[in-house]
């Protein structure tokens, strides 16, 4: 069993929760996690790079000099790739870099990523952070007092919590995600996963149900 520390909204440790790593995955599948991380990072690329071809650059409507008699090499346009300011011979076009692993692999990678983070002591829970209205000061105060400030945190909520999202979005190195949207890439890019208590309880219930089904 591995213990998960539980904090209150003030940043004080109030207890622990025991979680069996075997509920997540039998082992940390490092090769699969690498593939999942590469796919995740590829999906984050904008892919808006672009270079101009010779028919897209300005100028070049007139022949620079006559064909013969100048002693220079013949030239038909200043838009040629051999001219400074001319078009590119091999252009780069906008493209979509994103791709996905098969659904089964994504599911296993998620569980393996959670086990990896659990073994590293990077999974925590917080109680009482259900905000009725946006309050960045409350969330920032919790992170500071609990020792998470500036360490690459991912707050995980059960369902969309608008107030918590608005309170977190301006805090450096802290992101927020719904539990259902977790993936291995997101987990590996954050040192600490801080679940709300409802999200952690829902995760444990789901893991135990899946364990019974596979038994």
N, CA and C of each residue as an Amber inpcrd file, in Angstrom:
protein
   645
   0.8310000  -1.1970000   0.0000000   0.0000000   0.0000000   0.0000000
   0.8750000   1.2600000   0.0000000   0.4100000   2.2460000  -0.7020000
   1.0910000   3.5360000  -0.7250000   0.1480000   4.5860000  -0.1550000
   0.6890000   5.4330000   0.6950000  -0.1440000   6.4430000   1.3430000
  -0.1940000   7.7270000   0.5340000  -1.4080000   8.2620000   0.3990000
  -1.6260000   9.5460000  -0.2660000  -1.9660000  10.5730000   0.8020000
  -1.1900000  11.6340000   0.8770000  -1.4420000  12.6620000   1.8790000
  -2.6770000  13.4810000   1.5110000  -3.4680000  13.8010000   2.5240000
  -4.6750000  14.6020000   2.3300000  -4.5220000  15.9160000   3.0880000
  -4.7840000  17.0140000   2.4020000  -4.6690000  18.3510000   2.9910000
  -6.0480000  19.0130000   3.0470000  -6.1610000  20.0090000   3.9120000
  -7.3700000  20.8290000   3.8820000  -7.0760000  22.0980000   3.0730000
  -8.0800000  22.9390000   2.9030000  -7.9280000  24.1240000   2.0580000
  -6.9260000  25.1230000   2.6180000  -6.5650000  24.9640000   3.8870000
  -5.5850000  25.8620000   4.5000000  -4.1480000  25.3840000   4.3030000
  -4.0030000  24.1770000   3.7190000  -2.6700000  23.6470000   3.4720000
  -2.1390000  22.7530000   4.5580000  -2.9690000  22.4530000   5.5760000
  -2.5240000  21.5830000   6.6730000  -2.8560000  20.1270000   6.3360000
  -1.9380000  19.2260000   6.6710000  -2.1710000  17.8030000   6.4280000
  -3.1710000  17.2710000   7.4530000  -4.2340000  16.6500000   6.9610000
  -5.3010000  16.1710000   7.8470000  -5.3940000  14.6590000   7.9240000
  -4.7030000  13.9440000   7.0510000  -4.7850000  12.4890000   7.0920000
  -4.1330000  11.8690000   5.8650000  -4.3350000  10.5790000   5.7320000
  -3.7840000   9.8510000   4.5800000  -4.8150000   8.8670000   4.0540000
  -4.5960000   8.4250000   2.8350000  -5.4430000   7.4010000   2.2290000
  -4.5370000   6.3470000   1.6170000  -4.7860000   5.0810000   1.9310000
  -3.9740000   3.9890000   1.3990000  -4.4970000   3.5510000   0.0410000
  -3.5870000   3.4710000  -0.9260000  -3.9530000   3.0320000  -2.2780000
  -2.9660000   1.9800000  -2.7410000  -3.4990000   0.8500000  -3.1720000
  -2.6750000  -0.2440000  -3.6730000  -2.2450000   0.0730000  -5.1040000
  -0.9320000   0.1930000  -5.3860000  -0.4720000   0.4960000  -6.7490000
  -0.9370000  -0.5360000  -7.7720000  -1.1900000  -1.7710000  -7.3140000
  -1.6350000  -2.8180000  -8.2270000  -3.0210000  -2.5350000  -8.7930000
  -3.7980000  -1.6810000  -8.1250000  -5.0980000  -1.2940000  -8.6670000
  -4.9420000  -0.4810000  -9.9430000  -3.7900000   0.1710000 -10.0700000
  -3.5390000   1.0020000 -11.2470000  -2.9620000   0.1690000 -12.3810000
  -1.7980000  -0.4150000 -12.1600000  -1.1710000  -1.2610000 -13.1700000
  -0.2030000  -2.1990000 -12.4730000   0.1430000  -3.2890000 -13.1460000
   1.0410000  -4.2690000 -12.5510000   2.4410000  -3.7000000 -12.3800000
   2.8310000  -2.8480000 -13.2970000   4.1490000  -2.2350000 -13.2530000
   4.1030000  -0.9350000 -14.0360000   5.1660000  -0.1560000 -13.9360000
   5.2550000   1.0750000 -14.7240000   5.7770000   0.7210000 -16.1130000
   4.9800000   0.9170000 -17.1230000   5.3480000   0.5610000 -18.4980000
   6.0400000   1.7690000 -19.1440000   7.3310000   1.8530000 -18.9670000
   8.0750000   3.0360000 -19.3770000   8.0650000   3.2390000 -20.8960000
   8.1490000   2.1730000 -21.6610000   8.1420000   2.3100000 -23.1240000
   6.8110000   2.8780000 -23.6030000   5.7180000   2.3720000 -23.0160000
   4.3960000   2.8690000 -23.4000000   4.2080000   4.3160000 -22.9620000
   4.7190000   4.6570000 -21.7730000   4.6130000   6.0290000 -21.2920000
   5.3880000   6.9890000 -22.2040000   6.5110000   6.5340000 -22.7120000
   7.2780000   7.3710000 -23.6360000   6.4670000   7.6430000 -24.8960000
   5.8340000   6.6070000 -25.4360000   5.0230000   6.7840000 -26.6380000
   3.8480000   7.7130000 -26.3720000   3.2260000   7.5590000 -25.2050000
   2.0820000   8.4060000 -24.8530000   2.5000000   9.8560000 -24.6990000
   3.6760000  10.0840000 -24.1190000   4.1640000  11.4500000 -23.9300000
   4.4900000  12.1020000 -25.2750000   5.1160000  11.3370000 -26.1610000
   5.4450000  11.8750000 -27.4900000   4.1680000  12.2500000 -28.2370000
   3.1500000  11.3930000 -28.1520000   1.8730000  11.6820000 -28.8190000
   1.2230000  12.9210000 -28.2230000   1.2960000  13.0580000 -26.9080000
   0.7020000  14.2120000 -26.2380000   1.4090000  15.5020000 -26.6480000
   2.7450000  15.4850000 -26.6640000   3.4990000  16.6690000 -27.0410000
   3.2730000  17.0280000 -28.5130000   3.1180000  16.0060000 -29.3540000
   2.8440000  16.2560000 -30.7710000   1.5030000  16.9610000 -30.9520000
   0.5320000  16.5940000 -30.1210000  -0.7930000  17.2090000 -30.2320000
  -0.7870000  18.6670000 -29.7790000   0.2420000  19.0690000 -29.0290000
   0.3330000  20.4480000 -28.5570000   0.9990000  21.3750000 -29.5810000
   1.6040000  20.8090000 -30.6060000   2.2800000  21.6300000 -31.6050000
   1.2620000  22.3970000 -32.4430000   1.5350000  23.6670000 -32.7040000
   0.6200000  24.4760000 -33.4990000   0.6480000  24.0940000 -34.9620000
   1.8250000  23.8020000 -35.4620000   1.9340000  23.4000000 -36.8620000
   1.6090000  24.5190000 -37.8410000   1.8100000  25.7890000 -37.4350000
   1.4640000  26.9130000 -38.3060000   2.6640000  27.4470000 -39.0840000
   3.7830000  26.6980000 -39.0820000   4.9710000  27.1420000 -39.8020000
   4.6920000  27.2060000 -41.3060000   5.3210000  28.1870000 -41.9680000
   5.0790000  28.3790000 -43.3990000   6.2380000  29.1550000 -44.0110000
   6.7490000  28.6600000 -45.1480000   7.7150000  29.4280000 -45.9350000
   7.1160000  29.6500000 -47.3250000   7.5110000  30.7250000 -47.9760000
   6.8950000  31.1020000 -49.2500000   7.6140000  30.4710000 -50.4430000
   6.8170000  30.0000000 -51.3710000   7.3480000  29.5130000 -52.6450000
   7.6320000  30.7050000 -53.5490000   8.2610000  30.4420000 -54.6950000
   8.6530000  31.5460000 -55.5730000   7.4630000  32.2900000 -56.1490000
   6.3060000  31.6410000 -56.2120000   5.1310000  32.3350000 -56.7340000
   4.3750000  33.0910000 -55.6360000   4.9070000  33.0620000 -54.3920000
   4.2360000  33.7380000 -53.2880000   5.0020000  34.9700000 -52.7790000
   6.2740000  35.1100000 -53.1730000   7.0390000  36.2720000 -52.7220000
   6.7490000  37.4640000 -53.6280000   6.9790000  38.6710000 -53.0870000
   6.7010000  39.8880000 -53.8450000   7.8230000  40.1790000 -54.8380000
   7.4920000  40.9160000 -55.8880000   8.4880000  41.3690000 -56.8600000
   8.7590000  40.3340000 -57.9300000   9.8100000  40.6100000 -58.7170000
  10.2320000  39.6470000 -59.7180000   9.4310000  39.6390000 -60.9970000
   8.6560000  40.6780000 -61.2130000   7.8500000  40.6750000 -62.4450000
   8.6560000  40.9410000 -63.6960000   9.7830000  41.6160000 -63.5530000
  10.6080000  42.0040000 -64.7030000  11.8820000  41.1670000 -64.7430000
  12.3140000  40.8170000 -65.9430000  13.5780000  40.0900000 -66.0890000
  14.7210000  41.0060000 -65.6450000  15.5980000  40.5250000 -64.7250000
  16.6350000  41.4010000 -64.1490000  17.5440000  42.0420000 -65.1970000
  17.9670000  41.2940000 -66.1650000  18.7820000  41.8260000 -67.2700000
  18.5420000  40.9730000 -68.5040000  18.9960000  41.4520000 -69.6200000
  18.7280000  40.7410000 -70.8730000  19.4090000  39.3770000 -70.8700000
  18.9150000  38.5160000 -71.7250000  19.3590000  37.1250000 -71.7320000
  20.8380000  36.9950000 -72.0920000  21.2890000  37.7540000 -73.0930000
  22.6600000  37.5700000 -73.5910000  23.4300000  38.8920000 -73.6050000
  24.7270000  38.7700000 -73.6410000  25.5770000  39.9330000 -73.8500000
  26.0600000  40.6390000 -72.6030000  25.6240000  40.2240000 -71.4430000
  26.0590000  40.9150000 -70.2150000  27.2510000  40.2280000 -69.5570000
  27.5080000  38.9960000 -69.9100000  28.5920000  38.2460000 -69.2780000
  28.1540000  37.5730000 -67.9760000  26.9480000  37.8170000 -67.5830000
  26.4410000  37.2080000 -66.3510000  25.5420000  36.0170000 -66.6740000
  25.3250000  35.2050000 -65.6750000  24.4310000  34.0630000 -65.8780000
  23.0240000  34.5680000 -66.1610000  22.3000000  33.8190000 -66.9530000
  20.9400000  34.2280000 -67.2990000  20.0390000  34.1530000 -66.0530000
  19.1310000  35.0820000 -65.9800000  18.1970000  35.1300000 -64.8490000
  16.8500000  35.6010000 -65.3540000  15.8320000  34.9160000 -64.8980000
  14.4960000  35.2640000 -65.3720000  13.6670000  36.0170000 -64.3500000
  14.0130000  35.8620000 -63.0550000  13.2010000  36.5120000 -62.0280000
  13.9830000  36.6000000 -60.7230000  13.7560000  37.6690000 -59.9950000
  14.4010000  37.8090000 -58.6770000  13.6950000  36.9620000 -57.6220000
  12.6180000  36.3140000 -58.0220000  11.9140000  35.4360000 -57.0870000
  12.4890000  34.0210000 -57.0740000  13.5030000  33.7890000 -57.8620000
  14.1500000  32.4820000 -57.9090000  14.7740000  32.1460000 -56.5530000
  14.7960000  30.8940000 -56.1730000  15.3890000  30.5050000 -54.8740000
  16.8690000  30.8590000 -54.7320000  17.5750000  31.0790000 -55.8330000
  19.0030000  31.4060000 -55.7400000  19.2300000  32.8740000 -55.4220000
  18.1930000  33.6910000 -55.4450000  18.3020000  35.1220000 -55.1370000
  17.9690000  35.3750000 -53.6710000  18.6870000  36.3490000 -53.0730000
  18.3320000  36.7870000 -51.7300000  16.9480000  37.4210000 -51.7840000
  16.0660000  36.9840000 -50.9190000  14.6900000  37.4900000 -50.9230000
  13.7820000  36.7130000 -51.8470000  14.3360000  35.7240000 -52.5240000
  13.5160000  34.9000000 -53.4080000  12.7330000  33.8470000 -52.6370000
  11.9500000  33.0680000 -53.3700000  11.1620000  32.0100000 -52.7370000
  12.0240000  30.8350000 -52.3130000  11.4570000  29.9600000 -51.4880000
  12.1680000  28.7640000 -51.0320000  11.9940000  27.6330000 -52.0380000
  13.0830000  26.8980000 -52.2490000  13.0000000  25.7700000 -53.1780000
  12.1880000  24.6330000 -52.5710000  12.3900000  24.3910000 -51.2800000
  11.6480000  23.3300000 -50.5880000  10.8740000  23.9870000 -49.4470000
   9.5940000  24.1970000 -49.6550000   8.8040000  24.9610000 -48.6980000
   8.3020000  24.0990000 -47.5500000   8.0130000  24.7800000 -46.4390000
   7.3980000  24.1430000 -45.2770000   5.9490000  24.6120000 -45.2230000
   5.0320000  23.6930000 -45.1900000   3.6120000  24.0210000 -45.1980000
   2.9840000  23.7280000 -43.8340000   1.9110000  24.4520000 -43.4670000
   1.2000000  24.1300000 -42.2210000   0.7250000  22.6850000 -42.2140000
   0.8150000  22.0530000 -41.0470000   0.3690000  20.6630000 -40.9580000
  -0.0750000  20.3390000 -39.5390000  -0.8300000  19.2990000 -39.4160000
  -1.3180000  18.8370000 -38.1170000  -0.4110000  17.6960000 -37.6460000
   0.2760000  17.9090000 -36.5300000   1.2010000  16.9000000 -36.0220000
   0.5280000  15.8810000 -35.0940000  -0.6860000  16.1480000 -34.7070000
  -1.3240000  15.3140000 -33.6790000  -1.6400000  13.9140000 -34.1900000
  -1.5340000  12.9670000 -33.2830000  -1.9590000  11.5870000 -33.5490000
  -2.2940000  10.9420000 -32.2190000  -3.0180000   9.8550000 -32.2670000
  -3.4370000   9.1870000 -31.0360000  -3.0050000   7.7280000 -31.0390000
  -2.6690000   7.2550000 -29.8520000  -2.4580000   5.8260000 -29.6670000
  -3.8200000   5.1340000 -29.6660000  -3.8660000   3.8380000 -29.9010000
  -5.1340000   3.1160000 -29.7950000  -5.7630000   3.2900000 -28.4080000
  -7.0880000   3.2240000 -28.3450000  -7.8110000   3.4940000 -27.0950000
  -7.3350000   2.6020000 -25.9540000  -7.0830000   1.3220000 -26.2460000
  -6.6280000   0.4010000 -25.2040000  -5.2780000   0.8040000 -24.6410000
  -4.3810000   1.2330000 -25.5140000  -3.0600000   1.6660000 -25.0590000
  -3.1530000   2.9570000 -24.2590000  -4.0430000   3.8520000 -24.6700000
  -4.2020000   5.1070000 -23.9260000  -4.6980000   4.8240000 -22.5110000
  -5.6100000   3.8810000 -22.3710000  -6.1390000   3.5370000 -21.0550000
  -5.0510000   2.9380000 -20.1690000  -4.2690000   2.0110000 -20.7250000
  -3.1880000   1.3900000 -19.9480000  -2.1310000   2.4250000 -19.5890000
  -1.8150000   3.3180000 -20.5350000  -0.8130000   4.3530000 -20.2810000
  -1.2690000   5.2880000 -19.1620000  -2.5570000   5.6010000 -19.1210000
  -3.0920000   6.4530000 -18.0560000  -2.8830000   5.8040000 -16.6940000
  -3.2340000   4.5330000 -16.5710000  -3.0870000   3.8290000 -15.3010000
  -1.6110000   3.6770000 -14.9170000  -0.7860000   3.3900000 -15.9290000
   0.6400000   3.2390000 -15.6660000   1.2540000   4.5770000 -15.2580000
   0.7820000   5.6590000 -15.8710000   1.2630000   6.9850000 -15.4980000
   0.8790000   7.3440000 -14.0720000  -0.3420000   6.9770000 -13.6750000
  -0.7740000   7.2160000 -12.2990000   0.0690000   6.4130000 -11.3190000
   0.3860000   5.1720000 -11.6910000   1.2310000   4.3580000 -10.8090000
   2.6340000   4.9640000 -10.6960000   3.1550000   5.4370000 -11.8190000
   4.4790000   6.0720000 -11.7940000   4.4830000   7.2790000 -10.8610000
   3.4640000   8.1140000 -10.9890000   3.3970000   9.3100000 -10.1530000
   3.1670000   8.9420000  -8.6890000   2.3880000   7.8630000  -8.4470000
   2.1470000   7.4020000  -7.0770000   3.4380000   6.9070000  -6.4430000
   4.2270000   6.1220000  -7.1960000   5.4860000   5.6050000  -6.6740000
   6.4840000   6.7320000  -6.3950000   6.3800000   7.8230000  -7.1480000
   7.2650000   8.9700000  -6.9460000   6.7830000   9.8770000  -5.8220000
   5.6410000   9.5240000  -5.2090000   5.1010000  10.3530000  -4.1370000
   4.5150000  11.6550000  -4.6370000   3.9460000  11.6210000  -5.8290000
   3.4450000  12.8480000  -6.4380000   1.9360000  12.9390000  -6.5370000
   1.2090000  12.1120000  -5.7890000  -0.2580000  12.1860000  -5.7880000
  -0.7290000  12.6150000  -4.4020000  -1.5760000  13.6260000  -4.3750000
  -2.0960000  14.1790000  -3.1240000  -3.5980000  14.4380000  -3.2800000
  -4.2330000  14.8050000  -2.1830000  -5.6600000  15.1450000  -2.2100000
  -5.8990000  16.3650000  -1.3340000  -6.9380000  17.1090000  -1.6690000
  -7.2900000  18.2870000  -0.8870000  -8.7890000  18.2790000  -0.6200000
  -9.1430000  18.6050000   0.6090000 -10.5460000  18.6880000   1.0050000
 -10.9420000  20.1530000   1.1970000 -12.1820000  20.4600000   0.8810000
 -12.7060000  21.7890000   1.1710000 -12.3040000  22.8680000   0.2000000
 -11.8450000  22.4800000  -0.9880000 -11.4570000  23.4850000  -1.9750000
 -12.5860000  23.7080000  -2.9960000 -13.8120000  23.4300000  -2.5840000
 -14.9720000  23.6640000  -3.4410000 -15.4040000  25.1200000  -3.2700000
 -15.0270000  25.9470000  -4.2140000 -15.2520000  27.3890000  -4.1010000
 -16.6010000  27.7840000  -4.6900000 -17.3080000  28.6330000  -3.9830000
 -18.6020000  29.1210000  -4.4820000 -18.4050000  30.2350000  -5.5010000
 -17.2640000  30.9200000  -5.4150000 -16.9320000  31.9640000  -6.3750000
 -15.4230000  31.9800000  -6.5600000 -14.9280000  32.5110000  -7.6820000
 -13.4780000  32.5260000  -7.9360000 -12.7060000  33.2390000  -6.8280000
 -11.6070000  32.6010000  -6.4010000 -10.7740000  33.1850000  -5.3550000
  -9.3420000  32.6620000  -5.5260000  -8.5720000  33.3640000  -6.3430000
  -7.2020000  32.9440000  -6.6200000  -6.3530000  32.9430000  -5.3540000
  -6.6150000  33.8840000  -4.4670000  -5.8300000  33.9910000  -3.2370000
  -5.9520000  32.7280000  -2.3920000  -7.1440000  32.1460000  -2.3500000
  -7.3560000  30.9240000  -1.5580000  -6.5530000  29.7610000  -2.1200000
  -6.6160000  29.5790000  -3.4420000  -5.8930000  28.4670000  -4.0720000
  -4.3830000  28.6740000  -3.9610000  -3.9270000  29.8860000  -4.2260000
  -2.4910000  30.1760000  -4.1280000  -1.9970000  29.9970000  -2.6950000
  -2.8160000  30.3910000  -1.7280000  -2.4480000  30.2180000  -0.3240000
  -2.3390000  28.7590000   0.0530000  -3.2690000  27.9410000  -0.4430000
  -3.2080000  26.4970000  -0.1800000  -1.9250000  25.9070000  -0.7470000
  -1.6070000  26.2350000  -2.0040000  -0.4130000  25.6850000  -2.6500000
   0.8580000  26.0830000  -1.9020000   0.8970000  27.3180000  -1.4410000
   2.0900000  27.7990000  -0.7350000   2.2570000  27.1190000   0.6160000
   1.1890000  27.0390000   1.3860000   1.2830000  26.4650000   2.7250000
   1.5000000  24.9500000   2.6960000   0.9810000  24.3080000   1.6360000
   1.1710000  22.8580000   1.5220000   2.5150000  22.5040000   0.8930000
   3.2490000  23.5100000   0.4220000   4.5820000  23.2690000  -0.1350000
   4.5900000  22.9150000  -1.6080000   3.5280000  23.2870000  -2.3360000
   3.4430000  22.9540000  -3.7570000   3.7910000  24.1260000  -4.6770000
   4.0090000  25.2780000  -4.1160000   4.1820000  26.4860000  -4.9200000
   5.3430000  26.3460000  -5.8970000   5.0770000  26.6100000  -7.1900000
   6.1230000  26.6310000  -8.2170000   6.7230000  25.2970000  -8.5660000
   6.0040000  24.1920000  -8.3370000   6.5860000  22.8610000  -8.5630000
   5.9450000  22.0930000  -9.7100000   5.0990000  22.7260000 -10.4920000
   4.4740000  22.0200000 -11.6030000   3.3210000  21.1700000 -11.1170000
   2.1800000  21.8060000 -10.8310000   1.0470000  21.1240000 -10.2220000
  -0.1150000  20.9730000 -11.2010000  -0.8500000  19.8970000 -11.0260000
  -2.0870000  19.6870000 -11.7740000  -3.2050000  19.4120000 -10.7810000
  -4.1320000  20.3510000 -10.6730000  -5.3130000  20.1450000  -9.8360000
  -6.3220000  19.3330000 -10.6240000  -6.8240000  18.2740000 -10.0250000
  -7.7590000  17.3780000 -10.7080000  -9.0970000  17.4260000  -9.9920000
 -10.1300000  17.8430000 -10.7110000 -11.4630000  17.9630000 -10.1260000
 -12.3840000  16.8890000 -10.6930000 -13.4300000  16.6070000  -9.9640000
 -14.4480000  15.6620000 -10.4400000 -15.5350000  16.4800000 -11.1260000
 -15.4990000  16.5040000 -12.4470000 -16.4180000  17.3500000 -13.1950000
 -15.8760000  18.7690000 -13.2840000 -16.5500000  19.5790000 -14.0840000
 -16.0820000  20.9510000 -14.2880000 -16.4960000  21.8340000 -13.1200000
 -15.5140000  22.4870000 -12.5180000 -15.7640000  23.4310000 -11.4280000
 -15.2870000  24.8070000 -11.8870000 -16.2160000  25.6110000 -12.3360000
 -15.8950000  26.8960000 -12.9430000 -15.1010000  27.7950000 -11.9990000
 -15.5340000  27.8810000 -10.7510000 -14.8570000  28.7710000  -9.8020000
 -13.4170000  28.3240000  -9.5490000 -13.2130000  27.0200000  -9.4370000
 -11.8600000  26.5040000  -9.2080000 -10.9910000  26.7350000 -10.4450000
 -11.5740000  26.5700000 -11.6210000 -10.8270000  26.8130000 -12.8590000
 -10.3950000  28.2750000 -12.9600000 -11.3220000  29.1970000 -12.6950000
 -11.0080000  30.6210000 -12.7790000 -10.0030000  31.0460000 -11.7070000
 -10.0130000  30.3510000 -10.5770000  -9.1040000  30.6880000  -9.4840000
  -7.6890000  30.1760000  -9.7310000  -7.5530000  29.2310000 -10.6510000
  -6.2650000  28.5530000 -10.8520000  -5.5320000  29.0340000 -12.0960000
  -6.2430000  29.5440000 -13.0820000  -5.6480000  29.7630000 -14.4010000
  -4.5120000  30.7880000 -14.4230000  -4.4540000  31.6900000 -13.4430000
  -3.3880000  32.6980000 -13.4330000  -2.2410000  32.3580000 -12.4830000
  -2.2800000  31.1810000 -11.8810000  -1.2110000  30.7840000 -10.9590000
  -0.0880000  30.1140000 -11.7490000   1.1350000  30.6130000 -11.6640000
   2.2500000  30.0350000 -12.4350000   2.4640000  28.5520000 -12.1160000
   2.7520000  27.7860000 -13.1440000   3.1010000  26.3730000 -13.0430000
   2.0110000  25.5510000 -12.3560000   0.7810000  25.9620000 -12.5090000
  -0.3420000  25.2150000 -11.9560000  -1.4560000  25.1660000 -12.9890000
  -1.8890000  23.9640000 -13.3310000  -2.9810000  23.7670000 -14.2810000
  -4.1130000  23.0220000 -13.5880000  -5.2490000  22.9540000 -14.2720000
  -6.3950000  22.2350000 -13.7220000  -7.0150000  21.3720000 -14.8120000
  -7.5110000  20.2130000 -14.4310000  -8.1170000  19.2940000 -15.3830000
  -9.2300000  18.5200000 -14.6980000 -10.2450000  18.1690000 -15.4650000
 -11.2510000  17.2440000 -14.9520000 -10.6580000  15.8370000 -14.9420000
 -11.0890000  15.0240000 -14.0030000 -10.5370000  13.6690000 -13.8980000
 -10.7650000  12.8650000 -15.1730000 -11.9160000  13.0640000 -15.7960000
 -12.2360000  12.2920000 -17.0010000 -11.3260000  12.6580000 -18.1730000
 -10.6670000  13.8210000 -18.1130000  -9.7960000  14.2620000 -19.2030000
  -8.3260000  13.9390000 -18.9600000  -8.0230000  13.2460000 -17.8770000
  -6.6230000  12.9010000 -17.5920000  -6.0580000  11.9870000 -18.6710000
  -4.8050000  12.1900000 -18.9990000  -4.1010000  11.2720000 -19.8890000
  -2.6530000  11.1730000 -19.4280000  -1.9550000  10.1740000 -19.9400000
  -0.5910000   9.9060000 -19.4820000   0.3300000  11.0900000 -19.7370000
   0.1700000  11.7490000 -20.8860000   1.0230000  12.8770000 -21.2070000
   0.8790000  14.0120000 -20.2130000  -0.3600000  14.3390000 -19.8560000
  -0.6040000  15.4110000 -18.8840000  -0.0180000  15.0540000 -17.5240000
  -0.1660000  13.8020000 -17.1290000   0.3580000  13.3490000 -15.8420000
   1.8840000  13.4770000 -15.7990000   2.5540000  13.0780000 -16.8710000
   4.0120000  13.0910000 -16.8940000   4.5750000  14.5050000 -16.9620000
   3.7840000  15.4660000 -17.4070000   4.2620000  16.8460000 -17.5250000
   4.0990000  17.6390000 -16.2290000   3.5120000  17.0150000 -15.2060000
   3.3250000  17.6970000 -13.9180000   3.9140000  16.8450000 -12.7940000
   4.6530000  17.4860000 -11.9130000   5.3040000  16.7620000 -10.8110000
   4.3120000  16.3180000  -9.7470000   3.2690000  17.1250000  -9.5270000
   2.2910000  16.8330000  -8.4710000   0.8830000  16.7690000  -9.0470000
   0.1720000  15.6960000  -8.7250000  -1.2520000  15.5890000  -9.0480000
  -2.0130000  15.8020000  -7.7480000  -2.7960000  16.8670000  -7.6970000
  -3.5380000  17.1920000  -6.4840000  -5.0280000  17.0030000  -6.7750000
  -5.5740000  15.8950000  -6.3290000  -6.9800000  15.5830000  -6.5590000
  -7.8410000  16.2850000  -5.5090000  -8.9950000  16.7670000  -5.9230000
  -9.9850000  17.1300000  -4.9160000 -10.4510000  15.8250000  -4.2840000
 -10.9400000  15.8790000  -3.0780000 -11.2990000  14.6410000  -2.3840000
 -12.3640000  13.8600000  -3.1510000 -13.3250000  14.5660000  -3.7480000
 -14.3760000  13.8830000  -4.5150000 -13.7940000  13.1910000  -5.7430000
 -12.7980000  13.8150000  -6.3880000 -12.1710000  13.2110000  -7.5670000
 -11.3720000  11.9750000  -7.1790000 -10.6580000  12.0480000  -6.0500000
  -9.8750000  10.8980000  -5.6050000 -10.7840000   9.7360000  -5.2140000
 -11.8530000  10.0210000  -4.4950000 -12.7850000   8.9690000  -4.0960000
 -13.4110000   8.3080000  -5.3220000 -13.7710000   9.1120000  -6.3150000
 -14.3620000   8.5680000  -7.5410000 -13.3510000   7.7000000  -8.2860000
 -12.0850000   8.1140000  -8.2870000 -11.0350000   7.3220000  -8.9420000
 -10.8730000   5.9800000  -8.2620000 -10.8390000   5.9530000  -6.9340000
 -10.6690000   4.7010000  -6.1890000 -11.8520000   3.7610000  -6.4370000
 -13.0560000   4.3060000  -6.4340000 -14.2510000   3.4790000  -6.7020000
 -14.1660000   2.8800000  -8.0980000 -13.7560000   3.6700000  -9.0580000
 -13.6510000   3.1910000 -10.4430000 -12.5880000   2.1070000 -10.5640000
 -11.4490000   2.3050000  -9.9030000 -10.3640000   1.3220000  -9.9700000
 -10.7820000  -0.0130000  -9.3560000 -11.4750000   0.0570000  -8.2270000
 -11.9100000  -1.1860000  -7.5840000 -12.9630000  -1.9060000  -8.4190000
 -13.8510000  -1.1540000  -9.0610000 -14.8700000  -1.7590000  -9.9190000
 -14.2180000  -2.4420000 -11.1090000 -13.2150000  -1.7950000 -11.6950000
 -12.5080000  -2.3920000 -12.8410000 -11.7370000  -3.6410000 -12.4250000
 -11.2170000  -3.6290000 -11.1960000 -10.4780000  -4.7820000 -10.6910000
 -11.3920000  -5.9890000 -10.5480000 -12.6180000  -5.7490000 -10.0510000
 -13.5780000  -6.8370000  -9.8730000 -13.9920000  -7.4090000 -11.2280000
 -14.1700000  -6.5440000 -12.2100000 -14.5820000  -6.9930000 -13.5410000
 -13.5240000  -7.8480000 -14.2060000 -12.2580000  -7.4970000 -13.9730000
 -11.1660000  -8.2480000 -14.6040000 -10.7930000  -9.5090000 -13.8470000
 -11.2770000  -9.6250000 -12.5990000 -10.9210000 -10.7990000 -11.7780000
 -11.6530000 -12.0420000 -12.2700000
